[in-house]
Amino acid sequence: MQDRGAYDEWLQASRLAAQQGQHGLGAEQARRALQCHRTGEGLALLALHELRLGELRDCIASSHAALALLLQEPGSAAQLALAECTLTVACLQSEFVQQAMRHAQRAVSAAEQSGDPHALAWSHLRLGQAHRVLGDIDSADALFERALAEATDLGDAGLLFSIHYNRAWPVVEQLLGGARVAPQPLLEALTRLERAQPLADAAGNQHSAGLCLLNRSRCLLGLGRHSEGRPLAEHALAIGRAHGLTQLIVGAQTAVAECLLTIGQAAPALQELERARQTLSDADLIGQVTLLRSIVDAHRALGQYEAALDAFGELHDLAMQQARARADLQAWTLLHQQQLDHERQRAQRAELMAEVERLSAARWQAEAHQDPLTGLANRRFLNARLEVLGAHAQRSGQPLLVALIDLDHFKAVNDHFGHQVGDRVLHALGLLLQQHVRPRDTPARLGGEEFLVLLSETDPRQAVTICERLRVLIAEFAWGDIAAGLQLTASIGLAAVGEPDAPFVAADQALYRAKAEGRNRLVADL
């Protein structure tokens, strides 16, 4: 189909854009793919791009839509896991931590089900992030180390970058919140980001490379190493402008302005910050709040206290607006989560019904080919088995042999001990045959007290040995455990399987002779 070909092309282009960190372009390509075919995979990829662009509401909506489709698609466990990973990060950024934990746990479950090592490593990383935000540092560190070992084994540079980057992020987050951070945590975060930088550079992911440069500069500024931090921020700014990465542009402009403020150049710093505000969308409340904090500091440094007070008032209003927006987003997410949970339950019901149908079919198949009293094959199964083994015997040139087994004087058992004991006897004989024939042989019940064993790939001398052993086992079996005083023997007729319309004639004649010659004996016509 032409649409399918176009879908594949657009989706592959969107994947490549994700690898290169070109998320604006990648999102547009994913949307074009979805115009051709609406799939869970396409929606999950779009959600990833929207996450990187800071479009949290769109990301959550796309993720929920992706999960709803993937839950209905067989063999999609790995994609499910990755979609849950994206949703985990979106919920963490929305400060919806409990929901993030649920999605991370589901990501791990889906990844384990899929057996995909990449999906599992990403899921461990996202679950570690959720544990860290909840304050469970020991669990978080254990999961980070596990993800790191998995990523190292896989040689996955993108995953290795993300692990190092996310382990440094809590320190960067404190700096962005205006907190003072001790030198040791800053140095540890800086080291992790320095390990992450060459991974992003080698992969050609401009978004990751720019963010890593920016956050290295922030750590250096926190350590008072402004001369080292400013070039990194300016490099990040150049990457952001070259690739249209608005969040990176604004973050880098803010970092450059902080450098200028530190060295007493408040006026250029204020100009840089005002330019950043013009670049940033009004909808990006997080970025606006971050910028306004620095703008307040710049006005104070210039002695412009009235302007600083106005900026502080605007900052307060934006912070309140941000809190309301976060609450609205969380309420909206909960509503969509309920719809997704309904889809998940529907998918689970469908999966359960499919399993019930499969088990019912398996049970029907077993009942159609199995004797209910003894558990052995019945005549229907035997007929099908004869065709297969007969064809094999013709190819091999070795005849297919059959042993007919008849319990001696079984009618007397029913007459003297009752039919319930008779049924227990037949059941016991069925178990005995199952336990003592070879795996390639086929024991079956023909009806009443008549049993047989198809002996596949067996020469006559070996067949006689097998049948004689079965006769002795039956004679020596502890039948008295079923009913006191009960003793039983069996007569066996052994012969080659005949023509399809009368396969057991020769074996039946041999059995008749065994009965006539005194029972409890084997007669072979070979």
HUCOR-V794898 format. One record per residue. N is the residue number from 1. PSI is psi in radians with two decimals (NA if undefined). NEAR is the number of other ideal C-beta (glycine too) atoms within 8 Angstrom. D_LAST is the distance of its C-alpha to the last C-alpha in Angstrom with 2 decimals. Layout:
n: (N & N)
psi: (PSI & PSI)
near: (NEAR & NEAR)
d_last: (D_LAST & D_LAST)
This chain:
n: (1 & 2 & 3 & 4 & 5 & 6 & 7 & 8 & 9 & 10 & 11 & 12 & 13 & 14 & 15 & 16 & 17 & 18 & 19 & 20 & 21 & 22 & 23 & 24 & 25 & 26 & 27 & 28 & 29 & 30 & 31 & 32 & 33 & 34 & 35 & 36 & 37 & 38 & 39 & 40 & 41 & 42 & 43 & 44 & 45 & 46 & 47 & 48 & 49 & 50 & 51 & 52 & 53 & 54 & 55 & 56 & 57 & 58 & 59 & 60 & 61 & 62 & 63 & 64 & 65 & 66 & 67 & 68 & 69 & 70 & 71 & 72 & 73 & 74 & 75 & 76 & 77 & 78 & 79 & 80 & 81 & 82 & 83 & 84 & 85 & 86 & 87 & 88 & 89 & 90 & 91 & 92 & 93 & 94 & 95 & 96 & 97 & 98 & 99 & 100 & 101 & 102 & 103 & 104 & 105 & 106 & 107 & 108 & 109 & 110 & 111 & 112 & 113 & 114 & 115 & 116 & 117 & 118 & 119 & 120 & 121 & 122 & 123 & 124 & 125 & 126 & 127 & 128 & 129 & 130 & 131 & 132 & 133 & 134 & 135 & 136 & 137 & 138 & 139 & 140 & 141 & 142 & 143 & 144 & 145 & 146 & 147 & 148 & 149 & 150 & 151 & 152 & 153 & 154 & 155 & 156 & 157 & 158 & 159 & 160 & 161 & 162 & 163 & 164 & 165 & 166 & 167 & 168 & 169 & 170 & 171 & 172 & 173 & 174 & 175 & 176 & 177 & 178 & 179 & 180 & 181 & 182 & 183 & 184 & 185 & 186 & 187 & 188 & 189 & 190 & 191 & 192 & 193 & 194 & 195 & 196 & 197 & 198 & 199 & 200 & 201 & 202 & 203 & 204 & 205 & 206 & 207 & 208 & 209 & 210 & 211 & 212 & 213 & 214 & 215 & 216 & 217 & 218 & 219 & 220 & 221 & 222 & 223 & 224 & 225 & 226 & 227 & 228 & 229 & 230 & 231 & 232 & 233 & 234 & 235 & 236 & 237 & 238 & 239 & 240 & 241 & 242 & 243 & 244 & 245 & 246 & 247 & 248 & 249 & 250 & 251 & 252 & 253 & 254 & 255 & 256 & 257 & 258 & 259 & 260 & 261 & 262 & 263 & 264 & 265 & 266 & 267 & 268 & 269 & 270 & 271 & 272 & 273 & 274 & 275 & 276 & 277 & 278 & 279 & 280 & 281 & 282 & 283 & 284 & 285 & 286 & 287 & 288 & 289 & 290 & 291 & 292 & 293 & 294 & 295 & 296 & 297 & 298 & 299 & 300 & 301 & 302 & 303 & 304 & 305 & 306 & 307 & 308 & 309 & 310 & 311 & 312 & 313 & 314 & 315 & 316 & 317 & 318 & 319 & 320 & 321 & 322 & 323 & 324 & 325 & 326 & 327 & 328 & 329 & 330 & 331 & 332 & 333 & 334 & 335 & 336 & 337 & 338 & 339 & 340 & 341 & 342 & 343 & 344 & 345 & 346 & 347 & 348 & 349 & 350 & 351 & 352 & 353 & 354 & 355 & 356 & 357 & 358 & 359 & 360 & 361 & 362 & 363 & 364 & 365 & 366 & 367 & 368 & 369 & 370 & 371 & 372 & 373 & 374 & 375 & 376 & 377 & 378 & 379 & 380 & 381 & 382 & 383 & 384 & 385 & 386 & 387 & 388 & 389 & 390 & 391 & 392 & 393 & 394 & 395 & 396 & 397 & 398 & 399 & 400 & 401 & 402 & 403 & 404 & 405 & 406 & 407 & 408 & 409 & 410 & 411 & 412 & 413 & 414 & 415 & 416 & 417 & 418 & 419 & 420 & 421 & 422 & 423 & 424 & 425 & 426 & 427 & 428 & 429 & 430 & 431 & 432 & 433 & 434 & 435 & 436 & 437 & 438 & 439 & 440 & 441 & 442 & 443 & 444 & 445 & 446 & 447 & 448 & 449 & 450 & 451 & 452 & 453 & 454 & 455 & 456 & 457 & 458 & 459 & 460 & 461 & 462 & 463 & 464 & 465 & 466 & 467 & 468 & 469 & 470 & 471 & 472 & 473 & 474 & 475 & 476 & 477 & 478 & 479 & 480 & 481 & 482 & 483 & 484 & 485 & 486 & 487 & 488 & 489 & 490 & 491 & 492 & 493 & 494 & 495 & 496 & 497 & 498 & 499 & 500 & 501 & 502 & 503 & 504 & 505 & 506 & 507 & 508 & 509 & 510 & 511 & 512 & 513 & 514 & 515 & 516 & 517 & 518 & 519 & 520 & 521 & 522 & 523 & 524 & 525 & 526)
psi: (2.44 & -0.72 & -0.68 & -0.72 & -0.73 & -0.71 & -0.86 & -0.70 & -0.81 & -0.68 & -0.71 & -0.69 & -0.66 & -0.66 & -0.78 & -0.70 & -0.65 & -0.72 & -0.57 & -0.04 & 0.30 & 1.33 & -0.52 & -0.84 & -0.75 & -0.66 & -0.73 & -0.70 & -0.67 & -0.68 & -0.66 & -0.69 & -0.72 & -0.41 & -0.49 & -0.82 & 2.26 & 1.86 & 2.77 & -0.67 & -0.77 & -0.74 & -0.66 & -0.68 & -0.72 & -0.74 & -0.68 & -0.79 & -0.77 & -0.62 & -0.82 & -0.44 & -0.03 & 0.23 & 1.33 & -0.76 & -0.79 & -0.69 & -0.79 & -0.73 & -0.79 & -0.67 & -0.77 & -0.74 & -0.67 & -0.81 & -0.71 & -0.67 & -0.75 & -0.53 & -0.39 & -0.11 & 2.14 & 2.55 & 0.41 & 0.34 & -0.69 & -0.76 & -0.64 & -0.79 & -0.78 & -0.63 & -0.69 & -0.60 & -0.79 & -0.76 & -0.57 & -0.86 & -0.71 & -0.73 & -0.64 & -0.74 & -0.42 & 0.07 & 0.61 & 1.25 & -0.71 & -0.71 & -0.68 & -0.73 & -0.74 & -0.78 & -0.65 & -0.72 & -0.69 & -0.60 & -0.79 & -0.76 & -0.80 & -0.69 & -0.72 & -0.69 & -0.66 & -0.50 & 0.19 & 2.02 & -0.57 & -0.83 & -0.66 & -0.73 & -0.77 & -0.68 & -0.70 & -0.69 & -0.85 & -0.64 & -0.65 & -0.72 & -0.74 & -0.75 & -0.69 & -0.78 & -0.57 & -0.09 & 0.07 & 1.38 & -0.68 & -0.82 & -0.70 & -0.82 & -0.70 & -0.74 & -0.66 & -0.76 & -0.68 & -0.78 & -0.66 & -0.75 & -0.73 & -0.75 & -0.63 & -0.76 & -0.66 & -0.35 & 0.57 & 1.76 & -0.69 & -0.71 & -0.74 & -0.74 & -0.85 & -0.64 & -0.89 & -0.74 & -0.81 & -0.44 & -0.43 & -0.36 & -0.70 & -0.63 & -0.77 & -0.69 & -0.68 & -0.72 & -0.74 & -0.50 & 0.03 & 0.16 & 2.67 & 2.27 & 2.40 & 2.69 & -0.69 & -0.88 & -0.61 & -0.73 & -0.70 & -0.76 & -0.71 & -0.72 & -0.75 & -0.70 & -0.59 & -0.54 & -0.58 & -0.55 & -0.89 & -0.45 & -0.76 & -0.70 & -0.79 & -0.61 & -0.23 & 0.38 & 1.75 & -0.63 & -0.86 & -0.73 & -0.76 & -0.76 & -0.67 & -0.77 & -0.80 & -0.80 & -0.46 & -0.71 & -0.66 & -0.72 & -0.72 & -0.69 & -0.72 & -0.51 & -0.01 & 0.21 & 1.16 & -0.62 & -0.48 & -0.58 & -0.62 & -0.80 & -0.60 & -0.73 & -0.70 & -0.64 & -0.76 & -0.69 & -0.71 & -0.70 & -0.79 & -0.76 & -0.63 & -0.50 & 0.18 & 0.61 & 1.59 & -0.81 & -0.69 & -0.71 & -0.86 & -0.76 & -0.75 & -0.71 & -0.70 & -0.74 & -0.74 & -0.73 & -0.68 & -0.64 & -0.78 & -0.71 & -0.71 & -0.60 & 0.26 & 0.21 & 1.22 & -0.63 & -0.90 & -0.58 & -0.76 & -0.69 & -0.73 & -0.73 & -0.69 & -0.65 & -0.68 & -0.70 & -0.62 & -0.54 & -0.60 & 2.45 & 2.51 & -0.43 & -0.33 & 1.42 & -0.61 & -0.83 & -0.72 & -0.75 & -0.75 & -0.77 & -0.74 & -0.59 & -0.78 & -0.59 & -0.70 & -0.80 & -0.68 & -0.76 & -0.70 & -0.75 & -0.52 & -0.04 & 0.27 & 1.27 & -0.58 & -0.74 & -0.65 & -0.70 & -0.71 & -0.76 & -0.63 & -0.69 & -0.72 & -0.66 & -0.74 & -0.79 & -0.73 & -0.65 & -0.72 & -0.72 & -0.68 & -0.74 & -0.74 & -0.73 & -0.67 & -0.72 & -0.73 & -0.74 & -0.71 & -0.72 & -0.75 & -0.71 & -0.72 & -0.73 & -0.83 & -0.57 & -0.66 & -0.72 & -0.71 & -0.71 & -0.64 & -0.76 & -0.69 & -0.75 & -0.67 & -0.72 & -0.69 & -0.69 & -0.74 & -0.71 & -0.71 & -0.76 & -0.67 & -0.68 & -0.69 & -0.77 & -0.70 & -0.77 & -0.67 & -0.73 & -0.71 & -0.70 & -0.75 & -0.74 & -0.75 & -0.78 & -0.58 & -0.42 & 0.20 & 2.39 & 2.12 & -0.48 & -0.77 & -0.31 & 0.01 & 2.96 & 2.58 & -3.05 & -0.61 & -0.83 & -0.67 & -0.73 & -0.74 & -0.68 & -0.63 & -0.67 & -0.78 & -0.89 & -0.61 & -0.76 & -0.70 & -0.72 & -0.68 & -0.72 & -0.68 & -0.32 & 0.14 & 2.19 & 2.60 & 2.18 & 2.67 & 2.41 & 2.04 & 2.27 & 2.20 & 2.19 & 2.30 & 2.33 & 0.70 & -0.52 & -0.61 & -0.54 & -0.85 & -0.72 & -0.71 & -0.72 & -0.27 & 2.78 & -0.49 & -0.75 & -0.70 & -0.73 & -0.68 & -0.63 & -0.82 & -0.70 & -0.76 & -0.70 & -0.67 & -0.80 & -0.72 & -0.76 & -0.74 & -0.67 & -0.39 & 0.04 & 2.88 & 2.73 & -0.54 & -0.13 & 2.79 & 1.82 & 2.54 & 2.81 & 2.17 & -0.55 & 2.67 & -2.27 & 0.26 & 2.19 & 2.89 & 2.85 & 2.12 & 2.17 & 1.86 & 2.42 & 0.95 & 2.24 & 2.77 & -0.75 & -0.76 & -0.64 & -0.71 & -0.74 & -0.78 & -0.82 & -0.68 & -0.66 & -0.71 & -0.70 & -0.74 & -0.73 & -0.72 & -0.76 & -0.57 & 0.00 & 2.57 & 1.22 & -0.42 & -0.32 & -0.41 & -0.76 & 2.30 & 2.31 & -0.01 & 2.25 & 2.45 & 2.59 & 3.04 & 2.60 & 2.49 & 2.33 & 2.18 & 2.27 & 3.02 & 2.60 & 2.35 & -2.70 & 2.72 & -0.56 & -0.30 & 1.22 & -0.40 & 0.31 & -0.85 & -0.74 & -0.62 & -0.68 & -0.67 & -0.67 & -0.72 & -0.73 & -0.69 & -0.67 & -0.76 & -0.51 & 0.13 & 0.02 & 3.07 & 0.85 & 2.85 & 2.29 & 2.17 & 2.28 & 1.42 & NA)
near: (4 & 5 & 8 & 9 & 8 & 11 & 13 & 8 & 8 & 13 & 14 & 8 & 10 & 17 & 10 & 9 & 13 & 13 & 10 & 9 & 16 & 11 & 13 & 10 & 8 & 16 & 13 & 8 & 13 & 15 & 9 & 10 & 15 & 12 & 5 & 10 & 9 & 6 & 9 & 15 & 11 & 16 & 16 & 16 & 15 & 15 & 18 & 11 & 16 & 13 & 14 & 9 & 11 & 9 & 8 & 12 & 8 & 9 & 15 & 17 & 9 & 13 & 15 & 13 & 9 & 16 & 16 & 12 & 12 & 14 & 12 & 7 & 8 & 3 & 4 & 11 & 12 & 12 & 11 & 16 & 18 & 12 & 16 & 16 & 15 & 14 & 16 & 16 & 12 & 14 & 14 & 13 & 8 & 12 & 7 & 11 & 11 & 6 & 11 & 16 & 12 & 8 & 14 & 16 & 9 & 10 & 19 & 13 & 8 & 15 & 15 & 8 & 7 & 12 & 5 & 10 & 9 & 10 & 15 & 14 & 14 & 16 & 16 & 14 & 16 & 15 & 15 & 16 & 15 & 14 & 13 & 11 & 9 & 8 & 5 & 8 & 8 & 6 & 9 & 12 & 9 & 9 & 13 & 14 & 8 & 9 & 15 & 10 & 8 & 13 & 12 & 8 & 7 & 10 & 5 & 9 & 9 & 11 & 15 & 13 & 15 & 10 & 13 & 13 & 15 & 11 & 8 & 16 & 9 & 8 & 13 & 12 & 8 & 9 & 13 & 8 & 6 & 5 & 6 & 3 & 9 & 6 & 6 & 6 & 9 & 13 & 9 & 10 & 14 & 13 & 8 & 12 & 15 & 8 & 9 & 15 & 12 & 7 & 13 & 13 & 8 & 7 & 11 & 8 & 12 & 13 & 13 & 14 & 13 & 16 & 12 & 14 & 14 & 15 & 14 & 14 & 15 & 13 & 17 & 13 & 15 & 9 & 10 & 5 & 8 & 11 & 5 & 8 & 16 & 12 & 7 & 13 & 15 & 10 & 9 & 17 & 13 & 8 & 14 & 16 & 8 & 7 & 11 & 7 & 14 & 12 & 11 & 15 & 13 & 15 & 14 & 16 & 14 & 13 & 16 & 14 & 15 & 11 & 14 & 12 & 14 & 8 & 7 & 6 & 8 & 11 & 7 & 8 & 17 & 13 & 8 & 12 & 15 & 9 & 9 & 14 & 10 & 6 & 9 & 12 & 6 & 5 & 4 & 12 & 10 & 8 & 13 & 12 & 12 & 12 & 14 & 12 & 10 & 14 & 13 & 12 & 9 & 14 & 13 & 10 & 10 & 9 & 5 & 8 & 8 & 6 & 8 & 11 & 8 & 8 & 12 & 9 & 8 & 9 & 12 & 8 & 8 & 12 & 9 & 8 & 9 & 11 & 8 & 8 & 9 & 10 & 8 & 8 & 13 & 11 & 8 & 10 & 13 & 9 & 8 & 11 & 10 & 8 & 10 & 11 & 8 & 8 & 11 & 10 & 8 & 9 & 10 & 8 & 8 & 9 & 8 & 8 & 8 & 8 & 8 & 8 & 8 & 8 & 8 & 8 & 8 & 8 & 8 & 8 & 8 & 8 & 8 & 7 & 10 & 11 & 11 & 5 & 9 & 10 & 10 & 13 & 12 & 11 & 8 & 8 & 11 & 14 & 8 & 9 & 11 & 13 & 9 & 8 & 13 & 11 & 8 & 10 & 13 & 7 & 6 & 7 & 5 & 8 & 6 & 14 & 14 & 15 & 15 & 16 & 14 & 13 & 13 & 11 & 8 & 13 & 6 & 7 & 14 & 11 & 5 & 6 & 8 & 7 & 6 & 6 & 13 & 12 & 9 & 10 & 15 & 12 & 11 & 11 & 12 & 16 & 10 & 11 & 14 & 10 & 6 & 8 & 10 & 5 & 3 & 5 & 12 & 10 & 12 & 15 & 13 & 10 & 5 & 5 & 7 & 10 & 15 & 14 & 16 & 15 & 11 & 11 & 5 & 11 & 6 & 9 & 6 & 8 & 15 & 12 & 8 & 15 & 14 & 9 & 9 & 16 & 14 & 8 & 10 & 14 & 10 & 5 & 9 & 4 & 11 & 9 & 4 & 9 & 9 & 4 & 5 & 12 & 6 & 14 & 11 & 13 & 15 & 16 & 18 & 17 & 15 & 9 & 15 & 9 & 5 & 6 & 4 & 6 & 10 & 12 & 8 & 10 & 16 & 10 & 11 & 15 & 14 & 9 & 10 & 14 & 10 & 6 & 8 & 5 & 10 & 9 & 10 & 12 & 13 & 12 & 10 & 9)
d_last: (63.76 & 67.22 & 68.00 & 64.86 & 65.81 & 69.32 & 68.02 & 65.90 & 68.88 & 71.33 & 69.00 & 68.27 & 72.03 & 72.63 & 70.10 & 71.90 & 75.23 & 73.95 & 72.97 & 76.44 & 78.25 & 79.71 & 79.16 & 81.72 & 80.12 & 76.62 & 77.47 & 78.78 & 75.65 & 73.41 & 75.49 & 75.07 & 71.29 & 71.35 & 73.33 & 70.32 & 67.65 & 68.22 & 65.52 & 65.19 & 64.97 & 68.19 & 70.06 & 68.99 & 70.34 & 73.57 & 73.94 & 73.70 & 76.48 & 78.61 & 78.20 & 79.50 & 82.38 & 83.39 & 82.70 & 81.20 & 81.34 & 79.69 & 77.10 & 76.20 & 76.03 & 73.80 & 71.56 & 71.15 & 70.36 & 67.83 & 66.08 & 65.98 & 64.12 & 61.86 & 60.72 & 59.24 & 57.60 & 54.06 & 53.69 & 57.44 & 57.52 & 59.08 & 61.77 & 62.38 & 62.99 & 65.51 & 67.30 & 67.61 & 69.05 & 71.73 & 72.59 & 72.87 & 75.55 & 77.37 & 77.57 & 78.80 & 81.53 & 82.44 & 82.70 & 80.01 & 78.24 & 76.08 & 74.62 & 74.08 & 72.10 & 69.85 & 69.13 & 68.49 & 66.01 & 64.22 & 64.22 & 62.43 & 59.83 & 59.15 & 59.03 & 56.54 & 54.36 & 54.60 & 53.81 & 56.56 & 58.45 & 61.63 & 61.84 & 61.26 & 63.99 & 66.48 & 65.68 & 66.32 & 69.64 & 70.75 & 69.77 & 71.80 & 74.78 & 74.59 & 74.48 & 77.42 & 79.59 & 78.82 & 80.05 & 76.74 & 77.38 & 74.75 & 71.90 & 73.38 & 73.55 & 69.98 & 68.74 & 70.94 & 69.55 & 65.97 & 66.73 & 68.47 & 65.47 & 63.16 & 65.61 & 65.95 & 62.19 & 62.10 & 65.20 & 66.61 & 70.34 & 71.25 & 69.68 & 71.24 & 74.60 & 74.28 & 73.44 & 76.46 & 78.70 & 77.82 & 78.27 & 81.80 & 82.59 & 83.82 & 86.70 & 87.58 & 87.50 & 90.04 & 92.30 & 92.13 & 93.16 & 96.28 & 95.21 & 96.24 & 93.26 & 93.43 & 93.03 & 89.79 & 87.68 & 89.31 & 88.37 & 84.76 & 84.53 & 86.16 & 83.64 & 80.71 & 82.29 & 82.92 & 79.21 & 78.40 & 80.89 & 79.12 & 75.85 & 77.61 & 79.49 & 76.38 & 74.55 & 77.57 & 77.82 & 81.54 & 81.57 & 79.98 & 82.10 & 85.28 & 84.56 & 83.80 & 87.10 & 88.98 & 87.66 & 88.25 & 91.83 & 92.12 & 90.98 & 93.48 & 96.23 & 95.38 & 95.81 & 99.14 & 97.93 & 99.35 & 99.84 & 96.10 & 95.04 & 97.15 & 95.60 & 92.12 & 93.33 & 94.96 & 91.78 & 89.83 & 92.52 & 92.14 & 88.37 & 88.90 & 91.46 & 89.38 & 86.36 & 88.08 & 86.80 & 89.46 & 88.52 & 88.47 & 91.84 & 93.46 & 92.04 & 93.17 & 96.64 & 96.99 & 96.03 & 98.55 & 101.20 & 100.55 & 101.10 & 104.36 & 105.46 & 104.81 & 107.04 & 109.79 & 109.23 & 109.08 & 110.41 & 107.73 & 105.15 & 106.35 & 106.24 & 102.63 & 101.68 & 103.43 & 101.61 & 98.33 & 99.20 & 99.84 & 96.40 & 94.58 & 93.56 & 95.34 & 91.95 & 90.97 & 92.66 & 91.13 & 92.57 & 95.90 & 96.27 & 95.47 & 98.06 & 100.73 & 100.51 & 101.39 & 104.07 & 105.76 & 105.82 & 107.26 & 110.10 & 110.95 & 111.09 & 113.51 & 115.62 & 114.82 & 114.44 & 114.98 & 112.26 & 110.03 & 110.65 & 109.82 & 106.58 & 105.76 & 106.33 & 104.05 & 101.50 & 101.69 & 101.24 & 98.26 & 96.68 & 97.03 & 95.67 & 92.74 & 92.02 & 92.14 & 89.91 & 87.38 & 87.46 & 87.05 & 84.12 & 82.44 & 82.97 & 81.69 & 78.65 & 77.91 & 78.05 & 75.62 & 73.46 & 73.15 & 72.00 & 69.50 & 68.24 & 67.73 & 65.67 & 63.71 & 63.00 & 62.01 & 59.59 & 58.16 & 57.77 & 56.03 & 53.71 & 53.04 & 52.36 & 49.95 & 48.11 & 48.06 & 46.65 & 44.00 & 43.01 & 43.08 & 40.83 & 38.43 & 38.54 & 37.98 & 35.03 & 33.55 & 34.29 & 32.83 & 29.44 & 29.45 & 29.09 & 32.61 & 31.81 & 29.01 & 29.57 & 25.92 & 24.98 & 25.42 & 23.90 & 26.36 & 25.38 & 21.66 & 22.22 & 24.12 & 21.63 & 18.76 & 21.06 & 21.72 & 18.25 & 16.90 & 19.79 & 19.20 & 15.54 & 17.00 & 19.71 & 17.70 & 15.09 & 12.34 & 10.01 & 11.12 & 8.95 & 10.68 & 11.41 & 13.78 & 16.45 & 19.12 & 22.21 & 23.05 & 26.42 & 27.39 & 29.95 & 31.84 & 32.20 & 33.96 & 36.01 & 37.14 & 37.41 & 37.92 & 36.19 & 37.51 & 35.63 & 32.53 & 32.84 & 33.28 & 30.11 & 28.11 & 29.95 & 29.20 & 25.45 & 25.62 & 27.50 & 25.17 & 22.16 & 24.44 & 25.60 & 22.42 & 19.87 & 20.32 & 22.85 & 20.50 & 18.17 & 19.35 & 19.89 & 21.27 & 22.71 & 21.99 & 24.93 & 26.31 & 24.16 & 20.88 & 19.50 & 16.53 & 15.66 & 14.57 & 13.13 & 14.76 & 14.54 & 11.97 & 9.82 & 6.61 & 9.23 & 11.69 & 9.79 & 9.48 & 13.16 & 14.23 & 13.07 & 14.60 & 17.65 & 18.03 & 17.90 & 20.61 & 22.62 & 22.83 & 23.88 & 26.45 & 27.82 & 31.56 & 31.45 & 34.90 & 36.37 & 35.74 & 37.23 & 38.60 & 36.55 & 33.44 & 30.11 & 26.64 & 23.02 & 19.82 & 16.71 & 13.43 & 10.43 & 7.54 & 5.62 & 6.87 & 10.59 & 12.04 & 15.64 & 18.48 & 19.98 & 17.00 & 14.59 & 13.17 & 13.04 & 9.39 & 9.64 & 13.04 & 12.16 & 9.91 & 13.02 & 15.33 & 14.00 & 14.48 & 17.94 & 18.73 & 17.94 & 20.51 & 19.36 & 19.26 & 15.82 & 12.19 & 9.52 & 5.84 & 3.80 & 0.00)
